[in-house]
Amino acid sequence: MNIENYIETQYRELQAKGFNAEFSELYNTVKHTKLHDVIMTLHFYLVSLFRTMNERLPTGESGAHFWAEPSRDLISIIEITLGLYNALKGTKYAFQIDEYYFDLIKECREFLSSSGGSALPPNKPKIDLYYIQPIFIMTQNITVKNTNTDVAYELKQIGEGSYANVYRYKDTFYNRNFVIKRAKKDLSDKEIERFKREFEEMRELSSPYILEVYRYDEARNEYIMEYMEHTLDSYVSKNNSNLQKFQRKSIVQQILRAFEYIHSKGRLHRDISPKNILIKEYEDVSVVKISDFGLVKIPDSELTTINTEFKGYFNDPSLVTEGFHTYNILHETYALTRIAYYTMTGRTNTDRISDEKMKKFVEKGLNPDKNKRFQNVSEMMKEFRAI
């Protein structure tokens, strides 16, 4: 077999699906450029598809159903992965697959179906998703495992809120920046509980548009999360004169998809602002992630505070008189309309809008008569596509 031709074949197959560089840094030692792109993209799709599978896990005694489209996608990615693994054995490009993921891949081959979805096995636990460690280990590289030895990193404060301070640090082992959100010391027991619940909410939500969180430290009441370079506020301020319309629309569409997912889980964010929408810049795309779920409204939760103080320009001003306890999805679509307009124009003042389609969109989203507003995010997305 011509190894270079085989790598090229897999490269082109993944190119048709779309490359993703999120895990590029984990494979910096792979010097073959196209093999590097193939491996980092396989890592991305495995994590993404297993994250989707986690929405159906853990299963009980009777198992659960995994949808048809991701089943087919996962079958395809597994076949590319195993084909590459077998083809490169004994060559200078040979690699090993992490033992946990290798067993997981072999297990999935047994139950995945290419039509009609797949029956997930009974009592299958949630899958561990590898965000900061490689799935593929090049055979000719040395693998150094982290130890349990405590390592001190210098913290740089990058933000402060009512409940917590936010710090950035660089992990020298992974050579990546991370963020720590640390609860303030004067919080009440109930406030600490709400702070912990924010972490739990973000950990349970499984979407590429939700900020990833990794570990909660009970002793310090802090948790680690991924680092994002910008808030929507700072990103638009920095790039407003250079952003093309298609780039702005891409960002808005990601934001709307994020909130469509949040609402599908029966949640309301209740603190929508450009400072709580984060952006990470890659060479070919800017990715949106939603953060700060401290005010999230959860059905039947005793911790959902109904007397939260109204705040923020992007919130519906009717909340001042109606009270924050009345907050519902129509207030959420109001705030998202302002966010969409701000992203598309770099302005917050909606008094003079020259683009008729944008004007129609904004007038509907901000209509004082709530019955005439967008009733959900799907409705917003449909109308926004016409802008």
C-alpha positions in Angstrom: 0.0 0.0 0.0 1.2 3.5 -0.8 1.1 5.2 2.6 1.3 8.7 1.3 -1.6 8.1 -1.1 -3.7 6.5 1.7 -3.2 9.5 4.0 -4.2 11.8 1.0 -7.3 9.7 0.5 -8.4 10.1 4.2 -7.4 13.7 4.1 -9.8 14.4 1.2 -12.6 12.4 2.8 -12.4 14.5 6.0 -11.9 17.7 3.9 -15.4 17.0 2.5 -16.8 16.7 6.1 -14.9 19.8 7.2 -11.6 20.1 9.1 -11.6 21.4 12.7 -8.5 22.7 14.5 -9.8 22.8 18.1 -7.4 20.0 19.2 -4.5 21.0 16.9 -2.2 21.7 19.8 -2.5 18.2 21.1 -0.8 16.9 18.0 2.0 19.4 17.4 4.5 16.5 17.3 2.8 15.1 14.1 5.1 16.6 11.5 3.3 15.3 8.4 1.0 18.2 7.7 -2.0 16.3 6.2 -1.8 13.5 8.8 -1.8 16.1 11.5 -5.0 17.7 10.1 -6.6 14.2 9.8 -5.8 13.2 13.4 -6.8 16.5 15.0 -10.1 16.4 13.0 -10.8 12.7 13.9 -10.3 13.8 17.6 -12.8 16.6 17.2 -15.5 14.4 15.6 -15.1 11.6 18.1 -15.5 14.1 21.0 -18.4 15.9 19.3 -20.3 12.7 18.4 -19.7 11.1 21.8 -20.9 14.3 23.4 -24.1 14.0 21.4 -24.3 10.3 22.6 -24.0 11.5 26.2 -27.3 13.2 25.8 -28.9 9.7 25.8 -26.7 8.4 28.5 -26.5 6.9 31.0 -29.0 4.2 30.0 -31.2 2.2 32.3 -32.1 -1.5 32.1 -33.9 -1.0 28.8 -31.2 1.0 27.0 -31.9 4.0 24.8 -32.0 5.1 21.2 -29.2 7.0 19.4 -30.3 9.1 16.4 -29.8 8.0 12.8 -27.6 10.9 11.5 -25.0 10.9 14.3 -25.0 7.1 14.2 -24.0 7.2 10.5 -21.5 10.0 11.2 -19.9 8.0 14.0 -19.7 4.8 11.9 -17.9 6.8 9.2 -15.4 8.4 11.7 -14.7 5.1 13.4 -14.0 3.4 10.0 -11.6 6.1 9.0 -9.9 5.9 12.4 -9.4 2.2 12.4 -8.5 2.1 8.7 -5.8 4.7 9.3 -4.6 2.9 12.5 -4.2 -0.4 10.6 -2.7 1.1 7.4 0.0 3.0 9.3 1.1 0.1 11.6 4.8 -0.5 11.2 5.5 2.8 9.4 7.1 6.0 10.6 3.6 7.4 11.0 2.2 4.6 13.2 0.1 5.6 16.2 -1.7 4.1 19.1 -5.2 4.8 20.2 -5.8 5.6 23.8 -6.9 2.4 25.5 -10.2 3.8 26.9 -11.2 5.1 23.4 -10.0 2.0 21.6 -12.3 -0.1 23.7 -15.1 2.4 23.3 -14.7 2.4 19.5 -14.7 -1.4 19.4 -17.8 -1.4 21.6 -19.6 1.1 19.4 -19.0 -1.0 16.3 -21.1 -3.7 17.9 -24.3 -1.7 18.3 -24.1 1.2 15.8 -26.5 0.9 12.9 -26.3 2.9 9.6 -30.1 3.1 9.2 -32.9 4.0 11.6 -30.6 5.0 14.5 -28.9 2.7 17.0 -30.0 0.9 20.1 -27.7 1.9 23.0 -26.8 -0.9 25.3 -28.5 -1.1 28.7 -26.7 0.4 31.7 -24.1 2.2 29.5 -22.4 5.0 31.5 -21.6 8.5 30.2 -18.5 8.8 28.1 -15.4 10.6 29.2 -14.6 13.3 26.7 -11.0 14.1 26.1 -10.5 17.9 25.8 -7.0 18.3 27.1 -5.4 15.0 26.4 -4.8 13.2 23.1 -6.8 10.2 21.8 -4.0 9.3 19.4 -0.4 8.8 20.5 2.3 8.7 17.9 4.3 5.5 18.3 7.6 7.2 17.8 6.9 9.9 20.4 7.4 9.6 24.1 4.2 10.0 26.2 4.6 11.8 29.4 1.8 11.4 31.9 1.0 14.2 34.3 1.5 13.4 38.0 -0.5 14.2 41.0 2.1 16.6 42.3 0.7 20.0 43.0 2.0 22.7 40.6 1.6 26.4 41.3 0.6 28.7 38.4 0.5 32.5 38.5 -3.0 33.8 38.3 -3.9 37.0 36.4 -7.3 38.5 37.3 -9.3 39.1 34.1 -12.8 39.8 35.5 -15.0 40.3 38.6 -18.7 39.7 39.2 -21.1 39.9 42.1 -20.3 36.3 43.2 -16.8 35.5 41.9 -13.5 36.7 40.6 -12.2 35.3 37.3 -8.5 34.5 36.7 -6.4 33.3 33.8 -3.4 31.0 34.0 -1.2 29.0 31.6 -0.8 25.3 32.3 2.8 24.6 31.3 2.2 20.9 31.0 -0.5 21.3 28.4 0.9 24.6 27.1 -2.6 26.1 27.1 -4.5 28.9 28.9 -7.3 28.0 31.3 -9.6 30.1 33.4 -10.5 29.8 37.1 -13.7 31.2 38.4 -13.4 31.5 42.2 -16.3 32.3 44.6 -15.8 35.4 46.8 -15.2 34.6 50.4 -18.2 36.6 51.9 -20.9 34.6 50.1 -23.7 33.0 52.1 -24.4 29.3 52.0 -27.2 29.8 49.5 -25.0 31.9 47.3 -22.3 29.2 47.4 -24.9 26.6 46.4 -26.0 28.8 43.5 -22.4 29.2 42.4 -21.9 25.4 42.5 -25.1 25.0 40.6 -23.8 27.2 37.8 -20.9 24.8 37.4 -23.2 21.8 37.4 -25.5 23.4 34.8 -22.7 24.2 32.4 -21.3 20.7 32.9 -24.6 19.1 32.1 -25.3 21.1 29.0 -23.7 19.4 26.0 -23.3 21.8 23.1 -20.4 23.3 21.1 -21.8 26.7 21.9 -21.7 26.3 25.7 -18.4 27.1 27.6 -16.7 24.0 28.7 -16.0 23.5 32.4 -13.7 20.8 33.8 -13.4 20.4 37.6 -14.9 21.9 40.7 -12.7 22.4 43.8 -14.8 22.0 46.9 -12.1 23.3 49.2 -11.7 26.6 47.4 -15.1 26.9 45.8 -13.7 27.4 42.4 -13.8 25.7 39.0 -11.7 25.5 35.9 -13.0 26.3 32.5 -11.7 26.8 29.0 -10.2 30.1 28.0 -11.8 32.3 25.4 -10.0 35.3 23.9 -12.9 37.8 23.7 -16.3 38.7 24.9 -18.7 39.6 22.1 -18.3 43.2 23.4 -14.6 43.3 23.0 -14.6 41.4 19.8 -17.0 43.7 18.1 -15.2 46.8 19.4 -11.9 45.5 18.2 -13.1 44.4 14.7 -16.1 46.5 13.9 -14.6 48.3 11.0 -13.3 45.1 9.4 -16.1 42.6 10.0 -17.9 41.4 6.8 -21.6 40.8 6.8 -21.2 37.1 6.4 -18.9 37.0 9.5 -21.4 38.9 11.6 -24.3 36.7 10.4 -22.3 33.6 11.3 -21.8 34.9 14.9 -25.5 35.7 15.3 -26.5 32.3 14.0 -24.2 30.6 16.4 -25.7 32.7 19.3 -29.2 31.8 18.2 -28.4 28.1 17.9 -26.9 28.2 21.4 -30.0 29.7 22.9 -32.3 27.4 20.9 -30.4 24.5 22.6 -30.6 26.1 26.1 -34.3 26.6 25.7 -34.8 23.1 24.5 -33.5 22.0 27.9 -36.1 24.0 29.7 -33.6 26.7 30.7 -33.7 30.5 30.5 -30.3 32.2 30.8 -31.8 35.5 32.2 -28.5 37.4 31.9 -28.0 37.9 28.1 -25.4 40.5 27.3 -22.3 40.9 25.1 -20.1 40.3 28.2 -21.6 36.8 28.7 -21.2 35.7 25.1 -17.6 34.7 24.4 -15.6 34.3 21.2 -12.6 32.2 20.3 -10.8 33.1 17.1 -9.3 30.4 14.8 -7.6 31.1 11.6 -10.6 30.2 9.5 -13.6 30.9 11.9 -14.7 32.6 15.0 -16.6 30.4 17.5 -19.2 31.5 19.9 -19.8 30.1 23.4 -22.2 31.2 26.1 -21.0 31.6 29.7 -22.3 32.9 33.1 -25.2 30.8 34.0 -25.5 32.2 37.5 -29.0 33.5 36.9 -30.2 30.6 34.9 -33.9 29.7 35.5 -34.5 26.0 36.1 -38.1 24.6 36.3 -39.1 23.6 39.9 -35.7 24.6 41.3 -35.8 26.1 44.8 -32.6 28.0 44.0 -34.1 30.0 41.2 -34.4 33.5 42.7 -37.5 35.3 41.6 -36.6 38.7 43.1 -33.4 39.2 41.1 -32.6 42.8 40.5 -33.3 44.0 36.9 -30.0 45.0 35.2 -28.5 45.5 31.8 -29.3 47.5 28.7 -30.1 44.4 26.7 -32.9 43.3 29.1 -36.5 44.2 28.4 -37.3 47.5 30.2 -40.8 46.2 31.0 -39.1 44.1 33.7 -38.6 47.2 35.8 -42.3 47.5 36.4 -43.4 43.9 35.9 -40.7 42.4 38.2 -37.9 39.9 37.4 -40.1 37.1 38.6 -42.2 37.4 35.4 -39.1 36.7 33.2 -40.0 34.3 30.4 -38.9 33.4 26.9 -40.3 36.6 25.4 -37.9 38.6 27.5 -35.1 36.3 26.3 -36.0 36.8 22.6 -36.1 40.6 23.3 -32.5 40.5 24.6 -31.4 38.3 21.8 -32.9 40.8 19.3 -30.7 43.5 20.8 -27.7 41.2 20.7 -28.3 40.4 17.0 -28.6 44.1 16.1 -25.5 45.0 18.0 -23.5 42.2 16.4 -24.7 43.1 12.9 -24.0 46.9 13.3 -21.7 47.5 16.2 -24.4 49.9 17.6 -27.0 49.7 20.3 -29.2 52.6 19.3 -32.1 51.2 17.2 -33.8 54.5 16.4 -32.5 54.8 12.9 -32.2 51.6 10.9 -31.7 52.0 7.1 -31.9 48.3 6.2 -35.6 47.5 5.9 -35.1 43.8 6.6 -33.1 44.5 9.7 -35.6 47.2 10.8 -38.5 44.7 10.4 -36.5 42.1 12.5 -35.7 44.6 15.3 -39.2 46.0 15.4 -40.7 42.6 15.9 -38.2 41.4 18.4 -38.5 44.6 20.6 -42.3 45.1 20.1 -43.9 46.4 23.4 -46.8 44.1 22.6 -45.3 40.7 23.7 -47.9 38.8 21.6 -46.3 40.4 18.5 -42.7 39.5 19.4 -40.7 36.4 18.3 -42.3 33.6 20.4 -39.1 31.4 20.3 -35.6 31.3 18.9 -36.5 29.1 16.0 -38.8 31.8 14.7 -36.0 34.4 15.1 -33.6 32.2 13.2 -36.0 31.8 10.3 -36.5 35.5 9.9 -32.9 36.4 10.5 -31.8 34.2 7.6 -33.6 36.7 5.2 -31.4 39.6 6.4 
